[in-house]
Amino acid sequence: MAMSKTPAATDNQTVPTSELDLADTFTVATWNVNSLRMRWDRLTTWLADKRPDVLCLQEIKMQDSDFPTLELHGLGYHAIAHGQKTYNGVAILSRTEHGNPIDVRCGLRDGDPDAESRLILATIPGLKLRVASVYVPNGQVVGADKWDYKLRWLKRFRGLLDRECNTTEALALCGDFNIAPADHDVHDPEVWRDTVICHPAARAALQELIQFGLVDTLRRYQPEGRIFTYWDYRGLSFPKNLGIRIDHILTTATLADRCRKVEVDRQARKGEKPSDHAPVLAWFRREPSQSRNKSK
């Protein structure tokens, strides 16, 4: 099958901004690690290098009892998880200096008997930030039961936002949404058209979420151009840059107005035993009361 030409990628697909004052910013990141056990060494190395203030993980693929809470605390992070055996699982890590996460909520909590661990929310008190780690169902094949489940899950998620969240708060929904919002978010729109990633019904469901009052932070700064977050392990997809953008940091407008930079860390997709996803990082201006170098 003929493939459309895709621009060569740099190691860091970053939105150009003025130089950041790190004392006045904090970093929120999201990463589908595709098995925390398999990616543990890579994760710890990455944390030591990047030191994000908040990191949302997806597909940890372990039960809560196996989650390395103490080990992460030793690395300087509070960690909470909503896991399950073998599949799915989400977690939120936050630097200990920001206090223990509070108001932790797991799942959609709407009375639907759903055993899949795909959502965890918490407030990071030191940042005055409400954050969610999200793993939207893939859907498998359009028309299958899992496709119906994906659309139903997204509708239920919007219901949770309406019930429990407020557009005036600093809210970040971070994770693998398994939806590419537009054609320039995939390497070849014709190949991906009508799949569970790009089907009009999936894109409409994502837009319904966004219409709650959310902003796609990456596209706020770079509305055009092909930037990807996922590359299949097969077919040399990564070196050929045959990717898709399905990992997002969606925020309320009040938080998006403080966003200073967004970056896809392609370097983390390289090397031995990588995840098939790259981390996405966003930098936000702190509120004056949160600045590390407050004037005296």
C-alpha positions in Angstrom: 0.0 0.0 0.0 1.4 3.4 -1.0 2.1 5.6 2.0 2.0 9.4 2.1 5.3 11.1 2.8 5.8 12.1 6.4 8.2 14.8 7.5 11.4 13.6 9.2 11.1 13.9 13.0 13.5 15.4 15.5 14.3 13.9 18.8 12.0 16.4 20.6 8.9 17.6 18.9 8.5 20.8 20.8 6.3 23.8 20.4 8.6 26.9 20.0 8.3 29.3 23.0 10.4 31.9 24.7 12.9 30.6 27.2 11.2 29.2 30.3 11.8 30.5 33.8 11.8 27.1 35.5 11.3 28.7 38.9 7.9 30.0 37.8 6.7 26.9 36.0 5.6 23.3 36.8 5.5 20.3 34.5 2.7 17.9 33.9 3.5 14.8 31.8 1.6 11.7 30.5 3.1 8.4 29.3 1.5 5.1 28.3 4.3 2.8 29.5 2.7 -0.4 28.2 3.6 -2.4 31.3 5.3 -0.8 34.3 7.3 -3.9 35.0 8.8 -3.9 31.5 9.5 -0.2 31.6 10.6 0.2 35.2 14.3 0.9 34.5 13.4 3.3 31.7 10.8 5.1 33.9 13.2 5.6 36.8 15.9 6.9 34.5 13.4 9.3 32.8 12.1 10.6 36.1 15.7 11.4 37.3 16.3 13.2 34.0 13.1 15.1 33.5 11.8 15.5 37.1 8.2 16.3 36.1 6.0 17.7 38.9 3.2 15.4 37.9 3.3 12.3 35.7 0.2 10.3 34.6 0.8 6.7 33.6 -1.4 4.4 31.6 -1.3 0.6 30.9 0.6 -0.1 34.1 -0.8 -3.6 33.8 -0.5 -4.6 37.5 -2.7 -4.9 40.5 -2.7 -2.2 43.2 -1.0 -4.6 45.6 2.0 -4.9 43.2 2.3 -1.2 42.5 5.8 0.2 43.6 4.5 2.9 45.9 7.4 2.8 48.3 10.0 2.6 45.5 8.5 5.7 43.9 8.5 7.5 47.2 12.2 6.8 47.4 12.6 8.6 44.1 10.8 11.7 45.5 7.2 10.9 44.3 3.9 10.3 45.9 2.1 7.7 43.8 -1.5 6.5 43.6 -2.8 3.8 41.3 -6.0 2.2 40.0 -4.8 -1.1 38.6 -5.9 -4.5 37.6 -4.1 -7.8 36.7 -2.5 -8.1 33.2 -4.4 -5.3 31.5 -5.1 -1.5 31.6 -4.3 0.3 34.9 -3.6 4.0 35.5 -1.5 6.0 38.0 -0.6 9.5 39.1 2.8 10.4 40.4 3.5 13.8 42.0 6.6 15.2 43.6 6.5 14.9 47.4 7.1 18.6 47.8 3.6 19.3 46.5 1.9 17.3 49.3 -0.1 14.0 49.3 -2.7 13.8 46.6 -6.2 14.4 48.0 -9.8 13.8 46.8 -8.7 10.7 45.0 -11.4 9.1 42.8 -11.1 5.9 40.8 -13.4 4.9 37.9 -16.4 6.6 36.4 -18.7 6.0 39.5 -22.0 6.1 37.6 -23.4 2.8 38.7 -22.3 0.9 35.6 -20.7 -2.4 36.5 -17.3 -1.8 34.8 -14.3 -3.8 36.0 -11.7 -2.1 33.8 -9.3 0.3 35.5 -9.1 3.3 33.1 -9.4 6.4 35.2 -8.0 8.0 38.3 -8.4 11.6 39.5 -6.7 13.5 42.3 -5.9 17.0 43.5 -2.3 18.0 44.0 -2.6 20.5 46.8 0.7 22.3 46.4 -0.1 23.1 42.8 -3.8 23.6 43.3 -4.3 21.2 40.4 -7.0 18.6 39.7 -5.5 16.0 37.4 -6.8 12.8 35.8 -4.9 9.9 34.3 -7.0 8.5 31.5 -6.9 5.4 29.4 -9.7 5.4 26.9 -10.7 1.9 25.4 -9.1 1.2 22.0 -12.3 -0.2 20.5 -10.6 -3.0 18.5 -12.8 -2.9 15.3 -15.6 -0.6 14.3 -18.9 -2.4 14.9 -17.5 -4.8 17.5 -18.7 -4.9 21.1 -15.4 -3.3 22.2 -16.2 -0.4 19.8 -19.6 0.1 21.4 -17.9 0.0 24.8 -15.4 2.7 23.7 -18.2 5.1 22.7 -20.2 4.3 25.8 -17.2 4.9 28.0 -16.5 8.3 26.5 -20.1 9.3 27.0 -19.9 8.2 30.6 -16.7 10.1 31.1 -18.4 13.3 29.8 -21.1 12.6 32.4 -18.5 12.4 35.1 -17.0 15.8 34.1 -20.5 17.4 34.2 -21.2 15.9 37.6 -17.9 16.4 39.4 -15.7 18.9 37.6 -15.8 22.7 37.1 -14.5 24.6 34.1 -13.2 27.4 36.4 -10.8 25.1 38.2 -7.3 24.1 37.1 -8.0 20.7 35.6 -5.8 18.5 33.4 -7.0 15.3 31.7 -3.8 13.5 30.7 -3.5 10.2 28.9 -4.0 7.8 26.0 -7.3 8.7 24.5 -7.0 6.3 21.6 -8.3 8.9 19.2 -6.4 11.1 16.7 -8.4 14.3 16.7 -7.7 15.3 13.0 -6.1 14.1 9.8 -2.8 15.8 10.5 -2.6 13.7 13.7 -1.8 10.6 11.7 0.9 9.8 9.2 -1.6 8.8 6.4 -5.2 9.8 6.8 -6.4 7.4 4.1 -4.8 4.4 5.9 -6.4 5.4 9.2 -9.7 6.7 8.0 -12.7 4.8 9.5 -10.6 2.9 12.0 -11.3 3.1 15.7 -8.7 5.8 16.0 -10.1 8.2 13.4 -13.7 7.1 12.8 -16.1 10.2 12.8 -18.0 8.7 15.8 -14.8 8.5 17.8 -13.7 12.0 16.9 -17.2 13.3 17.7 -17.0 11.7 21.1 -13.7 13.3 21.8 -15.0 16.7 20.7 -18.0 16.1 23.1 -15.4 15.8 25.9 -13.6 18.9 24.8 -16.8 20.9 24.6 -17.0 20.5 28.4 -14.5 23.4 28.3 -11.2 21.9 27.5 -8.2 22.9 25.4 -5.8 20.6 23.5 -2.6 22.1 24.8 -0.3 20.9 22.1 -2.5 22.2 19.3 -3.0 25.5 21.0 0.6 26.2 20.3 1.1 24.3 17.1 -2.2 24.1 15.2 -0.6 22.6 12.1 2.0 20.0 11.4 2.3 16.3 12.0 3.3 15.5 15.6 2.9 11.9 16.8 3.0 10.2 20.2 2.6 6.5 19.2 4.4 4.3 16.7 3.7 0.6 16.2 6.5 -1.8 17.0 6.1 -3.4 13.6 7.2 -2.3 10.1 10.0 0.1 11.3 7.2 2.6 12.1 9.3 4.7 14.5 12.4 5.2 12.3 10.0 5.9 9.3 7.9 8.2 11.5 4.7 6.4 10.7 2.9 7.5 13.8 -0.3 8.8 15.2 -1.1 11.4 18.0 -3.4 9.8 20.5 -1.8 10.9 23.8 -3.1 14.3 24.9 -3.0 16.8 27.7 -6.4 18.5 27.8 -6.9 21.3 30.2 -9.5 23.8 31.2 -9.1 27.3 29.7 -8.0 28.7 33.0 -5.0 26.3 33.1 -4.4 26.5 29.3 -3.9 30.2 29.6 -0.9 29.4 31.9 0.6 26.9 29.5 4.1 27.9 28.2 5.4 24.9 26.3 4.4 21.4 25.1 6.7 18.7 24.0 6.7 15.1 22.8 9.8 13.4 24.1 10.7 11.1 21.1 14.0 10.3 22.8 12.1 8.1 25.3 10.8 6.0 22.4 14.3 5.0 21.3 16.7 2.4 22.7 16.1 -1.0 24.2 12.6 -2.2 25.2 10.8 1.1 24.8 7.1 1.7 25.1 5.3 2.2 21.8 4.2 5.6 23.1 6.4 8.6 23.9 5.8 10.9 26.9 4.0 14.2 26.4 5.1 17.1 28.7 3.5 20.5 29.2 4.9 23.4 31.2 2.5 25.7 33.1 3.1 29.1 34.8 2.7 28.8 38.6 0.3 31.0 40.4 2.2 33.8 42.2 1.7 32.1 45.6 3.4 28.9 44.2 6.5 30.6 42.8 9.7 29.1 44.2 11.5 32.4 44.2 8.9 34.7 45.7 10.0 38.3 46.3 10.5 39.1 49.9 
